[in-house]
């Protein structure tokens, strides 16, 4: 049975997007608080544990880390081991695996930008005025530290839509990452061209979204000239 390339890509990308969007939510909801707490309690127990986790992400190969989380989530926690068509719960294990891995990078950059802001003159002035540390943290430091991290939105969206070959292979998901590898092995140039075009389009739109969100969050950026 013959299918249009767009139909195949749309079907595969839908699965990859479901996994990726849950993973992005996990990365943001856990990565930002983790980075904030690490910066707030610099050199404390939580900061040391967080740094150990971040270093382990960089030190251990990605495939090995995926298998580690697969054992934790599927064997110990009882989540479905393979993808089952129509069962949303079978996507939790791969999504959480991707999310727990990706949140380390977000936490690292949140911690770094916040520590840079803590040494700024306006923070010293706010402390001299007698403002509480929590107010300085959430009203001033966090707002300025988040601005550079908005630039990570395009990469997150692109990764969510394009999927991860190894993750899809481990959990037996027919996503876009596996389709790309199959198309390369079979010299399917029509599928490859379709994936490249769709990826380029998504990349342009996601970077545009990143610029718009940056302009909304950062008052120094404007859509129009004065």
PyMOL commands that set and color helices and strands:
alter all, ss='L'
color gray80, all
select helices_A, chain A and resi 5-40+45-59+62-76+88-118+121-128+133-162+165-170+176-185+189-217
alter helices_A, ss='H'
color red, helices_A
deselect
rebuild
show_as cartoon
